[in-house]
Amino acid sequence: MPLTTPDKLKKVYAETFVDEVCKKIEEKFDKLPKESIKYLNSNGTLELIIEGEYDNATRNSVATRYKNVGWRDVRHRTSSENGERGGLTIFTLFK
């Protein structure tokens, strides 16, 4: 019986969570009206809050994906980092 190597496990784990987070972000985008430019803050940012706390490596991978498609910067944090109720991840996208 072949055993799972750490490389295989790491790749499957990372890709699964990154895809999951991207899907949740895209669902938030789909809920915004087409004229969503008016939902940008005065400094050109859009803040999206999704359910679930994700590790820093996953959040960095998600941020890189969004930067690669045209967002100037993407910052992220979890709600528990500020002593708030845990269970949320916040992404701030800069136009």
Buried (B, 14 or more C-beta within 10 A) or exposed (E): EEEEEEEEEEEEEBEEBBBBBBEBBEEBEEEEEEEEEEEBEEEEBBEBEBEBBBEEEBBBBBBEBBBEEEBEEBEBBBBEEEEEEEEBBBBBBBE
